[in-house]
Amino acid sequence: MKERLEHIDYLKAVAITLVVLGHILIAITPLRFEYKPVQIIYSFHMPLFFFLSGFIIGKKEDRKFTIDFISNKILTLLLPWVSWTVISVSLCDGGGVDDIYNKLWFYPFNGYWFLPVLWLMFFLYFIYNWLSFNMSINKRLTFGIGIMFFILILGVIFHEYSLLMYA
């Protein structure tokens, strides 16, 4: 029987409520994204979901980070993202292959941007877990912080500020 972590369920409920509230506020206020409560909510509600996903994955002792795990995440996260991008650009925007290709670049431009971001986080965690498997807790933490700063530096050097957000 799976053990439920009630405090995680409560945090998920808070995050869901914030997502709904944020979308409602955008719809009913003339300032939309410029409205300060919206900016506050949007500054952490999705990172909270990502954190909770990572926390739960890290707590599963029986979880094997294998090629099967990555394949499963490709099917459940990347495939829907690519499919809906093709459908939305083709049917809704009337775009062609070039438009689809441009939309598939890794920028959070639409309502399902979180799918490739979440897949990337799972993949990076898989690589991190594999590389740091035999390290002590302190070395793993230092290694993880080092990776984060490396991504931040790359973002600044190449002016890819989306990398700063992902880091």
C-alpha positions, 0 to 999 in steps of 0.5 A: 500500500502506498503511503500518502504524504498529506502535507504534499496533498495540501500543498498541491491543493494550494498550488491548484487554487493559485493556478485557478485564481491567477487565471481568473484574475488575468481574465477579470482585471484590465491590467492582466499580467501587470496586476501585482497579485497576478505577478506574485502568484505567477512567480511561484505557482508552477515552480511549486508544482515542479518542486512537489513532483521532484520531491515525490519522485525523490521519495519513491525508493522503488523508483528506478531511473532507467531508460524505461522511465525516460521513455515513459516521460517522453510518451506522457510529456513530450508526445502530447506537447509536440502533438498539440503544438502541431495541431494548434499551429496547423488548425488554429493558426493556419501555419505550415511546417516552418511555423511548427518548427519555430513553435517547437523551440524551447520557449514557454509560449503557450498554455502547455509550456510546462510539458517540455519543461517538466520533461527536461527537469525529469531528464536532468534529474535522471542525469544528475542521479546517474552522475552522483549515485556514489557521492555523499549527500554533501557532495551531491548537494554541491554538485547540484548547486554547481550544475545550477550555477553552470546553467545560470552562467550559460544563460548570461553568456549566451543571453538565453534568459530562459535558461535563468528561469529553468535553472 
